[in-house]
Amino acid sequence: MSRIMTIVVDAVRHAVPLVPLYFYDGSVPAYLLLTAFDLALGLMLIVGTTRDAKDPTTVDPRAALFVSRVTAALVLAAFLGGVAAVLTIPLGMPAFISGMVTNVDWIAVVTQPGFYLAVVVMALSAGVRAQLRFEATTTVGERGTSPHAEPVVGDLAGDRRIAKAAYAAQVTLIGVYVALVYALSVLGTGALFILPVIYAALLVFFDARPDVGRKIFPNLWQGRSKTVLGRRDRAD
């Protein structure tokens, strides 16, 4: 059930950028900027939820209360959304450059209700996703118990291998995003009805099956992911 919920939450996050494109005002700049924000959230989720040997395995029973889980998801959403907003600046540079050609008023784009409400929904989806991941890898213990009282859930080494593959897929998808920006700027409305949907479907697929990335992505990307994901170990 947790896996299904995770896939659903991811699908919601990836579908949100399509809303202003197909149902709001057909804004390509808004779609591209929201997609860059989505990619930034994806990077944060991969790095932030990759487990380390020192991470807690046991939680206080009060943390399992519904109000506690909702509060945790909101806090995670604020944190992930804030950092992702900063990362969106470099990730969205292809969209900014493309917008310069057509004189896009970016202030008007980001201040539209349809835009910032979409940002809030995406950040909340990421917060829920991170909380679900935390719950799936921890065990509810006794009140006041040690955060390491229960054994590790699953396989840490296997989780890190999958995380490296997911990072490799995410970096590659960022490259595809650059191509998508170019295609939409060149092909115009002719590409609007299919390319964004295909791209969203790719994002959902690799979130649901990060293990596939181990089979099809170059070792170069996966080698890079070892450096990024290994920073937590050095920090500890």
N, C-alpha and C positions, 0 to 999 in steps of 0.2 A: 504493500500500500504506500509506503514511504517513497519508493522508487517512482510509482505512478504520479504521486503528488509532485515530486521533483520535476518530472518531465512536463507536467501541466504548468507548473510555475515558470519553468524556462520558456515554454511555448508562449505563454502570455507576454513575457518580457520581450521576446523576439517579434511578436505580432504587433505590439504597440506602435512601433515606428510606421507601420503601414496605415494606421488610422488617419493621420493628416494627409496622407498621399491619396487614399482611395475614398475616404468618407468625409473629409473636412473641407479642404480647399485645393487639393491637388498640389500641395506645396512640396516640390522636390528638395529645396534647401532644408526645410524642416525635417523631412524624412532622412536626409543624409546626416544631419547633425544628430538626430536621435539615434541613428544607427551607430554613429561613432561613440555615443554615450553607452549604447548597449555593448559594444565591443570592449569599452573600458571597464564596464561592470563585470564582463566575463573574465577579463584578466584579474581583476580584484578577487573574484570568487575562486579562481583557480589557486592563486597565491595564498589567499587568506584562509581557505578551507583545507589546504594540504596539511595533513597531520604530521606532527613531530613526536618523537618518543617522549618528550616532556609534557605534552598536552594532557589535560585531565581526562580521565576515563570514567569518573564517577561524579554525579551531581547530587546536590541536596534535593530531597523530595519537594521542597517548596519551589524549586526551579521548574518542576514538571506541571505546576498549576497553569491553567490557561492564561491568566492575567500575566504571569511571569514570562510565559512563552511569547505572548503578544508584545510585551514591553521589550524583550530581547530582540525580537524581529524589527521593531521600530528603531531601536538604537543602532542595530546593524545596518538598517536601511539608510539612516542619516550618515553613518560613517562611510559606508560603501559609496553612497551617492555623492558625498562631498569629495572624496578622493577621485572618483570616476569623473567628476566634473572637471577637475584639473587635468586628468589624462585625456579628456576629450579634446582639449586644445591642440595638442600635437597630432592625435589620431584623426581629428576632423580637418586637418590642414588641406587635404585634397579638396574637400567640399568648400572651404574658405577660398581657395585659389580659383575653383570653378565659379564660385559666386561673384568673384571680382569681375569676371568677364561679362556677367549679366547684371552687374550693379545691384546685387542683392542687399537689401536693408536688413542686416542680421539682428539689429536691435528690435525691429518690428517682428522678426521671426520668433525670437526667444521670449518676447513679452506677450505673445498671443496665448489666450487661455488653453487652447488645444495643445500648445507646446509644453508649457510648464506643468500642466496636469499629467501629460504623458510621462514627463520626467519623474514626477512623484510616483506614478504607478509602477514604472520600471524600477525605481529605487526600492519601493516596497516589495516588489517581486524578488529582487536580489536579497533583501533582508530575510524574507521568508525562506528563500533557497538556502541561505547560510545557516539559518536556525534549524531547518530540517536536516541538514548535513551534520550539524552538531549533535542533534538528538539521536541520529542514526549511529553515531560512533561513541556514545556515552551510555552509561547505565545509571539508573536512579538508585541511589544508596540510602543509607540511614541518615537522619539529621545529625549534622556535625561530623560526619565521617570524612576520612581523607579523600582528596580528589583523585587519588590513585589506588583506592581500595579495591576496585574491581579490575579484572584483567582487560587487556586491550581488545576491543571489538574488531574483528577482521584481521587483515594483514597489512601492517604499516608499509612494508617494502612494496607490496603489490599496489597499494594506494598511491605511492609515490611514482611508480612506473606509469600508472594510468594518468596521474596528474601531469607528468612530463609529456605524455602523448597529447593530453588535452591542451597543454600550452603550445605544443607544436602545431596542433590544428588551429588554435586561436590566432597565432602569429600568421599562419598561412591565410586564414580567412581575412585578416587585416589587409594582406596583400590583394586578395580578391576584392575587398572593399574599394581599394584604389582603382582597380579596373572597373568596378561598378560605377564609380563617380564619372569616370571617363565615358563609359558607355551611355549613361543617361544624358550627359552633356552633348554627345555627338548624335545619338539616335533619337533623342527627344521623346515625345509622347508615344512613339512606336514601341519603345522598350518598357514603358511604365507598367504595363499590365502583366508582365511575366517575370522580368528580371528581379525586382524586389521580392516577389513571392518565392522564387527559386532560392534567393540568397537567405531569406528567413528560414526556409526549409532546411538549408544546409546548416545553419546555426543550431536549429533544434536537433538535427540528426547527430552532430558531433557532441552536443551536450548529453544526449541520450546514450551514445556509443563512443565514448572517448577512447576505448580500447582499439577501435578501428584505426585511430591515428597512429598506433604503433606499427601498423602493417603498411600504410600507404604514404606516410610523410618521411621526408629525407632525414637521415641521421644528423645532418647539420642543424636542423631546427631542434631536434631532441637534445642535441649536445648543448645548444643555447639554453634550453629549458632547465638543464641540470644546474647551470650557473645561477639562474634566477631563483629557482626553488630551493637551492642550497643556501641561500642567504640567511634563511631562518636558522639553520643549523649553526652557522658561524656566529649569528647574533646571540644564540643561547650559550 
